[in-house]
């Protein structure tokens, strides 16, 4: 139960402000500068949280952490939105999927290596452990900052969804092509894949199943990773230039609302036998796969 709510709150909460942020970013020509600013904010906040907070006895430390995490989530949203423009501008169609897959594999391998090292290395206390994690995180972010700093990405802000002024949510929605709206439906159904792994974790905590949850968690995680890669490449290929930022921001906000709604619904239905919840999730994912075929046909007709 806790695993499901944590997943939906974290993912849904990070998606919600992206529609508002995308309308602001639509006025920014140099997307690489916005990306670098977002990364810089995350580095600074990481240092504050990992170094200052453990040493502080301040009464309102909890409120400080929540405020910093809120700012960090906004910075992460800026990085997410601008990185799509950077990828689309500098990587040709047909290569985006493979490059994104390689990047995800390398980052996953690095994360696994860090996790293994943290289990092998003995720390004297939580302060030393926090310092080590902070050093690793800031080093990785700094390397990425330096490597991406040379990738200049300029977007023509004159190609707004609404000419001559900043668009509103309603105007962006009306300007969105039908295939994008169909994609929103499919992606809304596929968010069940993000909830599946935490659900199996909760089953394992209840000892409902033994070693099976570990296998199911791994399978669900791999499947969800494939879904994430597919929808990222779809948004890069289908949406063009300036409209990409506005459309992607609105799509992510809608998905955030859907994810929170699904998480709340599953939380209310948690008293039901687990098999019923699994059937609901599986049924929605199967229906999404059927709708994916319709989306594929629509794209083929346009091509």
C-alpha positions in Angstrom: 0.0 0.0 0.0 2.7 2.4 1.0 4.8 1.4 -2.1 1.9 2.2 -4.4 1.1 5.6 -2.9 4.8 6.6 -2.8 5.1 5.7 -6.5 2.0 7.6 -7.6 2.8 10.7 -5.4 6.4 10.9 -6.7 5.7 10.4 -10.3 2.4 12.2 -10.4 3.6 15.1 -8.4 6.6 15.7 -10.7 4.4 15.6 -13.7 1.7 18.1 -12.5 3.6 21.4 -13.0 5.0 20.6 -16.4 2.1 22.2 -18.4 2.7 25.5 -16.6 6.5 25.2 -17.0 6.2 24.4 -20.7 4.3 27.6 -21.4 7.1 29.6 -19.7 9.9 27.6 -21.5 8.1 28.3 -24.8 9.4 31.9 -24.5 13.0 30.7 -24.0 15.1 30.5 -27.2 18.3 28.9 -25.8 17.0 25.6 -24.4 20.6 24.4 -23.4 20.9 27.4 -21.0 17.6 26.4 -19.4 18.8 22.8 -19.1 22.1 23.9 -17.5 20.2 26.1 -15.1 18.0 23.1 -14.1 21.0 20.9 -13.5 22.8 23.6 -11.5 19.8 24.0 -9.2 19.7 20.2 -8.6 23.5 20.1 -7.8 23.1 23.0 -5.3 20.1 21.4 -3.6 21.8 18.0 -3.5 24.7 19.5 -1.6 22.4 21.3 0.9 20.3 18.3 1.6 23.1 15.8 2.0 25.6 18.0 3.8 23.7 20.7 5.8 20.5 18.9 6.8 22.1 15.9 8.7 24.2 18.3 10.7 21.4 20.6 11.5 19.2 20.5 14.6 16.9 23.2 13.3 13.3 22.8 14.5 11.8 23.5 11.0 14.3 21.2 9.2 11.4 19.1 7.8 9.9 22.1 6.1 13.3 23.1 4.7 13.7 19.6 3.2 10.2 19.7 1.6 10.8 23.1 0.2 14.1 22.1 -1.3 12.6 18.9 -2.8 9.8 21.0 -4.3 12.4 23.3 -6.0 14.4 20.3 -7.1 11.3 18.7 -8.7 10.6 21.9 -10.6 14.3 22.0 -11.8 14.0 18.3 -12.8 10.9 19.1 -14.8 12.8 21.9 -16.6 15.6 19.5 -17.4 13.1 16.9 -18.6 11.3 19.3 -21.0 14.5 20.9 -22.4 16.4 17.7 -22.8 13.7 16.5 -25.3 14.4 19.6 -27.4 18.1 19.0 -27.2 17.8 15.4 -28.3 15.4 16.1 -31.1 17.6 19.0 -32.4 20.9 17.0 -32.3 19.9 13.4 -33.0 18.3 12.3 -36.3 15.1 10.3 -36.5 15.8 6.6 -36.5 18.7 6.9 -34.1 16.9 8.4 -31.1 15.6 5.1 -29.8 18.9 3.3 -29.9 20.8 6.2 -28.3 18.2 6.6 -25.6 18.3 2.9 -24.9 22.1 2.9 -24.6 22.0 5.9 -22.3 19.4 4.2 -20.1 21.4 1.0 -19.9 24.6 2.8 -19.0 22.8 4.9 -16.3 21.2 1.7 -14.9 24.5 -0.1 -14.8 26.1 2.9 -13.0 23.3 2.9 -10.5 23.6 -0.8 -9.9 27.4 -0.4 -9.4 26.8 2.4 -6.9 24.3 0.2 -5.0 26.7 -2.7 -4.9 29.6 -0.6 -3.7 27.4 1.0 -1.0 26.7 -2.6 0.4 30.3 -3.6 0.3 31.8 -0.4 1.8 31.3 0.0 5.6 30.6 3.6 6.8 31.5 4.9 10.2 28.1 6.7 10.5 25.2 8.3 8.6 27.2 11.5 8.1 30.0 9.8 6.2 27.5 7.8 4.2 25.6 11.0 3.3 28.8 12.7 2.3 29.8 9.8 0.0 26.4 9.8 -1.7 26.5 13.6 -2.1 30.0 13.4 -3.7 28.9 10.7 -6.2 25.7 12.5 -7.1 27.3 15.9 -7.6 30.2 14.4 -9.5 27.8 12.7 -12.0 25.7 15.8 -12.4 28.8 17.9 -12.9 30.2 15.6 -15.6 26.9 15.7 -17.4 26.8 19.5 -17.0 30.2 19.8 -18.6 29.5 17.4 -21.4 26.2 18.9 -22.4 27.4 22.5 -22.0 28.9 22.4 -25.4 25.7 21.2 -27.1 24.0 24.4 -28.2 20.3 24.2 -28.9 18.4 27.2 -30.2 14.6 27.0 -30.8 12.6 29.4 -33.0 10.2 30.8 -30.4 8.2 32.4 -33.3 6.7 29.0 -34.0 4.5 29.0 -30.9 1.2 27.1 -30.9 -0.5 30.5 -30.7 1.2 33.1 -32.8 2.4 36.3 -31.2 1.7 35.5 -27.6 2.0 32.9 -24.9 -0.4 30.1 -25.3 -3.0 28.9 -22.7 -3.7 25.3 -21.8 -6.9 25.3 -23.8 -5.3 26.7 -26.9 -2.5 24.1 -26.7 -5.1 21.3 -26.4 -7.1 22.5 -29.4 -3.9 22.8 -31.5 -2.8 19.3 -30.6 -3.2 16.8 -33.4 -5.6 13.8 -33.1 -2.8 11.3 -33.0 -1.3 13.1 -29.9 -4.7 12.9 -28.1 -4.9 9.2 -29.0 -1.4 8.8 -27.6 -2.5 10.5 -24.3 -5.3 7.8 -24.0 -2.8 5.0 -24.6 -0.2 6.4 -22.2 -2.9 7.0 -19.6 -3.7 3.3 -19.7 -0.1 2.2 -19.7 0.7 4.1 -16.4 -0.6 0.9 -14.8 2.9 -0.5 -15.7 4.4 2.0 -13.3 2.1 0.9 -10.5 2.6 -2.8 -11.1 6.1 -3.2 -9.6 5.2 -1.3 -6.3 2.1 -3.5 -6.1 4.2 -6.7 -6.3 6.5 -5.2 -3.6 3.5 -4.7 -1.3 2.4 -8.3 -1.9 5.9 -9.5 -0.9 5.8 -7.4 2.3 2.5 -9.2 3.2 4.2 -12.6 2.5 1.4 -13.4 0.1 3.9 -14.8 -2.3 7.5 -15.9 -1.6 10.2 -15.5 -4.2 7.7 -14.9 -7.0 7.3 -11.1 -6.3 11.0 -10.6 -7.0 10.7 -12.1 -10.4 7.5 -10.2 -11.2 9.1 -6.9 -10.0 12.0 -7.5 -12.4 9.6 -8.3 -15.3 7.4 -5.3 -14.6 10.4 -3.0 -14.3 11.8 -4.2 -17.7 8.4 -3.8 -19.3 7.8 -0.3 -17.9 11.3 0.7 -19.0 10.4 -0.3 -22.6 7.2 1.7 -22.4 9.1 4.7 -21.2 11.6 4.5 -24.0 8.8 4.1 -26.6 6.8 7.0 -25.5 9.9 9.3 -25.3 10.9 8.5 -28.9 7.2 8.9 -30.0 7.1 12.4 -28.5 10.4 13.3 -30.1 9.4 12.1 -33.5 5.8 13.3 -33.7 6.0 16.7 -32.1 8.0 19.4 -34.0 10.2 22.2 -32.7 8.5 24.8 -30.5 5.2 22.9 -30.2 7.1 19.9 -28.7 7.7 21.7 -25.4 4.1 22.9 -25.1 2.5 19.6 -26.1 4.9 17.4 -24.0 4.3 19.6 -20.9 0.5 19.4 -21.3 0.6 15.6 -21.9 2.8 15.0 -18.8 0.4 17.1 -16.6 -2.5 15.1 -17.8 -0.6 11.9 -17.1 0.2 13.1 -13.7 -3.5 13.7 -12.9 -4.3 10.2 -14.3 -1.5 8.6 -12.2 -2.7 10.2 -9.0 -6.3 9.3 -9.7 -5.4 5.7 -10.5 -3.2 5.5 -7.3 -6.1 6.8 -5.2 -8.5 4.4 -6.8 -6.2 1.4 -6.2 -5.7 2.5 -2.6 -9.5 2.5 -2.1 -9.8 -0.9 -3.7 -6.8 -2.3 -1.8 -9.1 -4.3 0.6 -10.2 -6.4 -2.4 -8.4 -9.7 -3.1 -5.1 -9.1 -4.9 -6.2 -11.1 -7.9 -8.9 -8.5 -8.7 -6.5 -5.6 -8.7 -4.1 -7.6 -10.9 -6.9 -8.3 -13.4 -7.9 -4.6 -13.5 -4.3 -3.6 -14.2 -3.7 -6.3 -16.7 -7.0 -5.6 -18.5 -6.2 -1.8 -18.9 -2.7 -2.6 -20.2 -4.1 -5.1 -22.7 -6.6 -2.5 -23.9 -3.7 0.0 -24.2 -1.8 -2.5 -26.4 -4.9 -2.8 -28.7 -5.1 1.0 -28.9 -1.4 1.1 -29.8 -2.2 -0.8 -33.0 -4.7 1.9 -33.9 -2.1 4.6 -33.2 0.4 2.7 -35.3 -2.1 2.6 -38.2 -2.8 6.3 -37.9 0.9 7.1 -38.1 1.4 4.8 -41.1 -1.4 6.6 -43.0 0.2 10.0 -42.3 3.6 8.7 -43.5 
